[in-house]
Amino acid sequence: MSQSTLKVNELHEDADFDENSTETEIFDEKALVDDEPTESELADDELLAQGVTQRVLDATQLYLGEIGYSPLLTAEEEVYFARR
């Protein structure tokens, strides 16, 4: 997880929510931004994103490959199962 994500999580955990409160707070986005991410953090995030994408594509490709072997219903079968 990147540092900015951790900061947001910390701020969220520290926040007090009162449903009955009529006060509004102004969100300070600059408080979340400390430094630009380092090259190693960017490289780690990129590798994680590629790995997740690759796994999703593999699972999707496997699923589509498997359903390709299933025969489709004929018109008569569709009517039969629709009336059941």
Stockholm file with secondary structure:
# STOCKHOLM 1.0

chainA/1-84         MSQSTLKVNELHEDADFDENSTETEIFDEKALVDDEPTESELADDELLAQGVTQRVLDATQLYLGEIGYSPLLTAEEEVYFARR
#=GR chainA/1-84 SS CCHHHHHHHHHHHHCCCCTTCCCCCCCCGGGTCCSCCCHHHHHHHHHHHHHHHHHHHHHHHHHHHHHTTSCCCCHHHHHHHHHC
#=GC SS_cons        CCHHHHHHHHHHHHCCCCTTCCCCCCCCGGGTCCSCCCHHHHHHHHHHHHHHHHHHHHHHHHHHHHHTTSCCCCHHHHHHHHHC
//
